[in-house]
Amino acid sequence: MRTATYFFIFLNLSLAVFEEPAVYPLPFLVTSLIEVSCLLVFFGRLTHFAKVTLRNVFWKDTKNICIMVAILLSLADLSIYGVLRLYNMKSIRWSRIARPIFLINFAESRQIRRAFRSIRNTLPEITYVFLLFMFSLLMFSLMALKLFGERNLQTAEGLPYFKNYLEIVFDLYVLVTTANSPDVMMPAFDFSSWYALFFIAFVIVNTYIFMSLFLAVVYNNYKKHLKVMFGGVNCD
């Protein structure tokens, strides 16, 4: 039963590769039949569990409620999506985000739930570091708007450079990952090489300092909650 449950969970999650927009597209009828088969297996597994569990215990377990709601939402979304396709109307399969619920909430996934619970308990404690990082990002974005916004610079595509504050926030957020480096700084660098110091300071503060601090806080708090959950066992 455990192997079969994991197989159909994996199959259900793998449908994202074959559904529109897909890496390897399959006909809608094929993917929908596979999904319905997986949902039927999940419903059968839930029914089997209900047969061997006291009724009041079964309905008080939030895991069972989550699985049942996810099955109903998936079937409703699949039906609506299929009807809209018949009338050549574009729509989105919004229930896809509910598929990991099956992986987390089945009784066999106890270790995954423990890890998920540790992550959930860690989130409130890293809020302060995240807010501090966002404050730094917003302040650097404001500085960039004042430095470059009034100089009528243009990007390589001929678009205004650092004129819109929200676009600046997004560009600098991407720069934290270095995904748009050095392209994002080239218009300013071409105007004056001294402007490179702004981007160097931004990368040092946000990429090297804040990201390292963020990683350390996440790791330490996650390890702490994991130790508490396993009764003080060393998690190193």
Buried (B, 14 or more C-beta within 10 A) or exposed (E): EEEEBBEBBEBBBEBBEBBEEEEEEBEBEEBBEBBEEBBEBBBEBBEEBBEEBEEEEBEEBEBBEBBBEBBBBBBEBBEBBEEEBEEEEEEEBEBBEBBBBBBBBBBBBEEBBBBBBBBEBBEEBBEEBBEEBEEBBBEBBBBBBEEBBEEEBEEEEEEBBBBEBEBBBBBBBEBBEEEBBEEBBBBBBEBEEEBBEBBEEBBEBBBEEBEEBBEEBBEEBBBBBBBEBEEEEEEE
